[in-house]
């Protein structure tokens, strides 16, 4: 059976995607079609030449979720989008879904992480992947080998990378490599000959010298590929380990990230007496979401939609510690998140995260560990068990 015929005037996006069959140990290829008008998805099994999923509305998935290199969950099955399936999709998206890479230095992100993320997202540069990393001298040397010295002084960057944990980000956006280059060179003589005009939001960001000099960027498509591979596909242990001492888990939920609120929420956290001690962005398989929320099964009527929400896109996992080490991080952060129901939070605690950014009990912006004894268990699960 062939995929259903599509009206000529209906806007759609078509991709080739792969799914890893764990039991069989094989990769299977599918054709995934996304219908923009009704947010519907159709999946066609290339190997068996049959429809795997008929055209079905999946409100959790939006057009922004579909690009080469992204991962999407369709009813619990995780697909890796590996290529465009037709020239129309390639023409429409290739320019607007370019990949970029930046590495935020410790001296910058500890003060300006939320502001940096917010400026990028507000200017249509999406964060597709993020990881807090802790480089050894050997890893830093490996990363810097062969870098263009006009972009960065290796000795200076080496010292900066060893000064504390850095944050690596995979960016997706229109002309993103040139835009990040323009941000880093803002107010330098090189900008006079640049063809890139930064939007006002990014110009305002780059007025701060500490931010301009606070990140490394990949300045070519080839460098982007190499840098992304080094930080996100590497076999070496590069992720910053959790502290597991007087810390708790926070998860910025997929709906908040899709709504462009990642930077806003991170800013609120860092501005209210908390610090981030570990961080990773992941797309969780549905089975992992079910395991993570298992304690709520049969307890909360929202259990199933909670699982669906967590599996609907990438989420940001963070280990959170109170700046004041004498305070109990779990208690302080749980109070800062507010009641589970945003409507109650708005009435009783309007300054909490869920009151400001939540929509419903399911889409309440952020997960925080409920019980103090579960803090390390949840951190272990998100940072060590889930791949």
C-alpha positions as CSV (number, residue, x, y, z in Angstrom):
1,X,0.0,0.0,0.0
2,X,1.3,3.4,-1.0
3,X,1.0,6.6,1.1
4,X,-2.4,8.3,0.6
5,X,-2.6,10.8,-2.2
6,X,-2.2,14.4,-1.1
7,X,-4.0,17.4,-2.5
8,X,-1.6,19.7,-4.4
9,X,-2.4,22.8,-2.4
10,X,-2.0,21.1,1.1
11,X,1.2,22.1,2.9
12,X,3.1,19.2,4.2
13,X,6.6,18.3,5.2
14,X,8.1,14.9,4.4
15,X,11.1,13.2,6.0
16,X,13.0,10.0,6.1
17,X,13.3,8.7,9.7
18,X,14.9,5.8,11.4
19,X,13.7,3.7,14.3
20,X,15.9,1.3,16.2
21,X,14.2,-2.0,17.0
22,X,15.7,-2.9,20.3
23,X,14.7,-6.5,20.4
24,X,15.8,-7.3,16.8
25,X,18.9,-5.0,17.0
26,X,18.1,-3.5,13.6
27,X,17.3,0.0,12.2
28,X,14.1,0.4,10.2
29,X,13.4,3.3,7.9
30,X,10.1,5.2,7.7
31,X,8.6,8.0,5.7
32,X,7.1,10.5,8.0
33,X,4.7,13.2,6.7
34,X,3.6,16.1,8.8
35,X,0.5,18.0,7.7
36,X,0.9,21.6,8.8
37,X,-2.8,22.7,8.8
38,X,-4.1,20.1,11.3
39,X,-0.9,19.1,13.0
40,X,-1.3,15.5,11.8
41,X,1.3,12.9,11.3
42,X,1.4,9.9,8.9
43,X,4.0,7.2,9.1
44,X,4.8,4.8,6.2
45,X,6.9,1.7,6.7
46,X,9.4,1.7,3.8
47,X,10.6,-1.8,4.3
48,X,7.1,-3.5,4.4
49,X,5.5,-1.0,2.0
50,X,2.5,-0.3,4.2
51,X,1.1,2.5,6.3
52,X,2.3,2.2,9.8
53,X,0.2,5.1,11.2
54,X,-2.7,6.7,9.3
55,X,-3.0,10.5,9.3
56,X,-3.5,11.3,12.9
57,X,-3.6,14.5,14.8
58,X,-0.8,14.8,17.4
59,X,-1.2,18.3,19.1
60,X,2.0,17.9,21.0
61,X,4.1,18.0,17.8
62,X,4.5,21.3,15.9
63,X,6.2,22.3,12.7
64,X,9.3,23.4,14.7
65,X,9.9,19.8,15.9
66,X,10.5,18.6,12.3
67,X,14.0,19.1,10.8
68,X,16.9,16.9,9.9
69,X,18.7,15.8,13.0
70,X,15.7,16.1,15.3
71,X,14.1,13.3,17.4
72,X,10.4,13.0,17.7
73,X,8.1,10.7,19.8
74,X,5.1,9.3,18.0
75,X,2.9,7.4,20.5
76,X,5.9,6.2,22.4
77,X,8.1,5.3,19.5
78,X,11.2,7.5,19.0
79,X,12.2,8.4,15.5
80,X,15.4,10.0,14.3
81,X,14.8,12.3,11.3
82,X,17.8,11.7,9.0
83,X,16.9,13.3,5.7
84,X,14.3,15.2,3.7
85,X,12.0,12.9,1.7
86,X,11.3,15.3,-1.2
87,X,12.8,18.4,-2.8
88,X,9.9,20.6,-1.7
89,X,10.6,20.0,2.0
90,X,14.3,20.4,1.4
91,X,13.8,23.7,-0.4
92,X,11.4,25.0,2.3
93,X,13.4,24.0,5.3
94,X,17.1,23.6,4.5
95,X,17.8,27.4,4.8
96,X,15.8,27.8,7.9
97,X,16.9,24.7,9.8
98,X,20.7,25.2,9.7
99,X,22.7,23.8,12.7
100,X,25.1,25.9,14.8
101,X,27.2,25.3,17.9
102,X,28.2,27.5,20.8
103,X,30.1,26.7,24.0
104,X,29.3,29.0,26.9
105,X,32.3,29.7,29.2
106,X,31.8,29.4,32.9
107,X,32.5,33.0,33.5
108,X,29.6,34.0,31.3
109,X,26.8,31.4,31.7
110,X,26.8,31.5,35.5
111,X,25.7,35.2,35.2
112,X,23.9,35.4,31.9
113,X,22.6,31.9,30.9
114,X,18.9,32.8,31.0
115,X,19.4,36.1,29.2
116,X,21.5,34.4,26.4
117,X,18.9,31.7,25.9
118,X,16.0,34.1,25.9
119,X,17.7,36.4,23.3
120,X,18.4,33.5,20.9
121,X,14.9,31.9,21.2
122,X,13.2,35.3,20.9
123,X,15.1,35.7,17.6
124,X,14.0,32.4,16.2
125,X,17.2,30.4,17.1
126,X,16.1,27.2,18.8
127,X,18.0,25.2,21.3
128,X,18.0,21.6,20.1
129,X,20.5,20.1,22.5
130,X,22.2,21.3,25.6
131,X,24.8,19.8,27.9
132,X,26.9,21.0,30.9
133,X,30.4,19.7,30.4
134,X,33.5,19.4,32.5
135,X,36.6,19.2,30.4
136,X,39.9,17.7,31.5
137,X,43.1,19.2,30.1
138,X,43.4,16.3,27.7
139,X,39.8,16.8,26.4
140,X,40.3,20.5,26.0
141,X,43.5,20.0,24.0
142,X,41.6,17.4,21.8
143,X,38.8,19.9,21.2
144,X,41.1,22.8,20.4
145,X,43.3,20.9,18.0
146,X,43.1,22.3,14.5
147,X,40.9,25.2,15.4
148,X,41.2,28.4,13.3
149,X,43.3,30.8,15.3
150,X,41.5,33.8,13.9
151,X,38.4,32.6,15.7
152,X,40.0,31.8,19.0
153,X,43.3,32.0,20.9
154,X,43.8,28.4,21.9
155,X,45.8,29.2,25.0
156,X,43.3,31.7,26.3
157,X,40.3,29.4,25.5
158,X,42.1,26.5,27.1
159,X,42.4,28.4,30.4
160,X,38.8,29.5,30.2
161,X,37.5,26.0,29.6
162,X,39.4,24.6,32.6
163,X,38.2,27.4,34.9
164,X,34.9,25.6,35.5
165,X,32.0,23.7,33.8
166,X,30.9,25.0,30.4
167,X,27.6,24.6,28.5
168,X,27.5,23.2,25.0
169,X,24.5,24.1,22.8
170,X,23.3,22.8,19.5
171,X,21.4,25.6,17.7
172,X,18.9,25.5,14.9
173,X,18.0,28.6,12.9
174,X,18.2,30.6,9.7
175,X,21.8,31.5,8.9
176,X,22.7,30.6,12.5
177,X,26.5,30.2,11.9
178,X,26.9,33.7,10.5
179,X,24.6,35.2,13.1
180,X,26.7,33.7,16.0
181,X,29.8,35.0,14.3
182,X,28.3,38.4,14.1
183,X,27.3,38.3,17.8
184,X,30.9,37.4,18.8
185,X,32.4,40.1,16.6
186,X,29.8,42.8,17.4
187,X,31.5,46.2,17.6
188,X,34.7,44.8,16.1
189,X,36.1,46.1,12.7
190,X,35.1,42.8,11.1
191,X,31.5,43.8,11.4
192,X,31.9,46.7,9.0
193,X,32.3,44.2,6.1
194,X,29.7,41.7,7.4
195,X,26.6,41.0,5.4
196,X,24.7,40.0,8.5
197,X,22.5,42.6,10.2
198,X,21.7,41.5,13.8
199,X,18.1,42.0,15.0
200,X,17.7,44.5,17.8
201,X,17.3,41.8,20.4
202,X,20.7,40.2,19.6
203,X,22.3,43.7,19.3
204,X,21.1,44.5,22.8
205,X,22.5,41.1,24.1
206,X,25.9,41.8,22.5
207,X,26.2,45.3,24.0
208,X,27.5,43.4,27.1
209,X,31.2,42.7,26.6
210,X,31.1,39.8,29.1
211,X,28.6,38.0,26.9
212,X,30.4,38.8,23.6
213,X,33.6,37.3,24.9
214,X,31.9,34.6,26.9
215,X,31.3,32.0,24.2
216,X,33.1,30.0,21.6
217,X,31.2,29.5,18.3
218,X,31.7,27.2,15.3
219,X,32.5,29.5,12.3
220,X,31.8,27.1,9.5
221,X,29.4,24.2,8.7
222,X,32.3,21.7,8.8
223,X,33.3,23.0,12.3
224,X,29.7,22.7,13.4
225,X,29.6,19.0,12.4
226,X,32.9,18.3,14.2
227,X,32.0,20.2,17.4
228,X,28.6,18.7,17.7
229,X,30.1,15.3,17.3
230,X,32.7,16.0,19.9
231,X,30.3,17.2,22.6
232,X,27.1,15.2,21.8
233,X,28.2,12.0,20.1
234,X,31.5,11.5,21.9
235,X,32.3,8.2,23.7
236,X,34.4,10.0,26.3
237,X,32.7,11.0,29.6
238,X,32.3,14.7,29.1
239,X,29.1,15.5,31.0
240,X,29.4,17.4,34.2
241,X,28.6,15.0,37.1
242,X,25.8,15.7,39.6
243,X,26.8,16.7,43.1
244,X,24.1,14.6,44.8
245,X,24.5,16.7,48.0
246,X,21.8,19.1,49.1
247,X,20.6,19.3,45.5
248,X,17.3,18.5,43.7
249,X,16.0,17.9,40.2
250,X,14.2,20.3,38.0
251,X,12.8,19.5,34.5
252,X,11.6,22.2,32.2
253,X,8.8,20.5,30.4
254,X,8.5,20.1,26.6
255,X,5.5,22.5,26.3
256,X,7.5,25.3,27.9
257,X,10.4,24.8,25.6
258,X,8.1,24.7,22.5
259,X,6.5,27.9,23.8
260,X,9.9,29.7,23.9
261,X,10.0,29.9,27.7
262,X,13.3,28.1,28.3
263,X,15.3,31.3,28.8
264,X,12.6,33.0,30.9
265,X,12.4,30.1,33.3
266,X,16.2,29.7,33.6
267,X,16.5,33.4,34.3
268,X,13.9,33.2,37.1
269,X,15.7,30.2,38.7
270,X,19.1,31.9,38.7
271,X,17.7,35.2,39.9
272,X,16.0,33.7,42.9
273,X,18.8,32.2,45.0
274,X,19.5,29.0,43.0
275,X,22.4,27.7,40.9
276,X,22.6,25.0,38.2
277,X,25.2,22.4,39.0
278,X,24.4,19.9,36.2
279,X,22.3,20.1,33.0
280,X,21.3,18.0,30.1
281,X,18.6,18.3,27.4
282,X,17.0,15.0,26.4
283,X,14.1,13.5,24.5
284,X,12.7,10.7,26.7
285,X,11.2,7.5,25.3
286,X,7.6,7.0,26.6
287,X,8.7,3.9,28.6
288,X,11.2,6.1,30.5
289,X,8.5,8.7,31.1
290,X,6.2,6.0,32.5
291,X,9.0,4.7,34.8
292,X,9.9,8.2,36.0
293,X,6.3,9.0,36.9
294,X,5.5,5.5,38.2
295,X,4.9,6.8,41.7
296,X,2.0,8.8,40.4
297,X,0.3,5.8,38.7
298,X,-3.1,5.2,40.3
299,X,-2.6,8.3,42.5
300,X,-3.0,11.2,40.1
301,X,-5.8,11.1,37.5
302,X,-3.4,13.1,35.3
303,X,-0.8,10.3,35.2
304,X,-1.4,9.3,31.5
305,X,-1.4,12.9,30.1
306,X,1.6,13.7,32.3
307,X,3.5,10.9,30.6
308,X,2.4,12.0,27.2
309,X,3.5,15.6,27.9
310,X,7.0,14.5,29.1
311,X,7.4,12.3,26.0
312,X,6.2,15.0,23.6
313,X,9.5,16.7,23.0
314,X,12.9,17.6,24.4
315,X,13.0,18.6,28.1
316,X,15.7,20.4,30.1
317,X,17.0,18.5,33.1
318,X,18.9,20.4,35.8
319,X,20.4,19.7,39.1
320,X,19.5,22.6,41.3
321,X,21.3,23.8,44.5
322,X,20.5,26.7,46.8
323,X,23.1,29.5,46.7
324,X,22.8,29.6,50.4
325,X,24.3,26.2,51.4
326,X,22.7,26.4,54.9
327,X,19.2,26.1,53.3
328,X,17.6,22.9,52.2
329,X,17.7,23.1,48.4
330,X,14.8,20.6,47.9
331,X,12.4,22.5,50.2
332,X,13.4,26.0,48.8
333,X,13.1,25.0,45.2
334,X,9.8,23.0,45.7
335,X,8.3,26.1,47.3
336,X,9.6,28.3,44.5
337,X,7.9,26.0,41.9
338,X,4.6,26.4,43.6
339,X,1.5,24.2,43.7
340,X,1.0,21.6,40.9
341,X,-2.1,23.4,39.6
342,X,-1.2,26.8,38.1
343,X,-4.6,28.2,38.8
344,X,-4.2,27.5,42.5
345,X,-0.6,28.9,42.3
346,X,-1.9,32.1,40.8
347,X,-4.3,32.6,43.6
348,X,-2.1,31.6,46.5
349,X,1.5,32.0,45.3
350,X,1.6,34.3,42.3
351,X,5.3,34.7,42.3
352,X,6.1,31.0,41.8
353,X,7.2,29.4,38.5
354,X,4.0,27.5,37.9
355,X,1.9,30.6,38.5
356,X,3.9,32.5,35.9
357,X,4.5,29.9,33.3
358,X,2.0,27.0,33.9
359,X,-1.1,26.4,31.9
360,X,-2.7,23.3,33.6
361,X,-1.9,20.5,36.0
362,X,-0.3,18.7,33.1
363,X,1.3,21.6,31.4
364,X,2.6,23.3,34.6
365,X,5.9,24.4,33.2
366,X,8.3,22.5,35.4
367,X,8.7,19.3,37.4
368,X,10.4,19.4,40.8
369,X,11.2,16.5,43.1
370,X,8.3,16.1,45.6
371,X,10.0,14.2,48.4
372,X,13.5,14.9,49.8
373,X,14.3,11.2,49.9
374,X,13.7,11.0,46.1
375,X,16.1,13.8,45.1
376,X,19.1,11.6,44.4
377,X,17.0,8.8,42.9
378,X,15.5,11.2,40.4
379,X,18.9,12.8,39.6
380,X,20.4,9.3,39.1
381,X,17.6,8.4,36.8
382,X,17.8,11.5,34.6
383,X,21.6,11.9,34.5
384,X,22.9,8.3,34.6
385,X,20.2,5.8,33.6
386,X,18.3,7.5,30.8
387,X,20.2,7.6,27.5
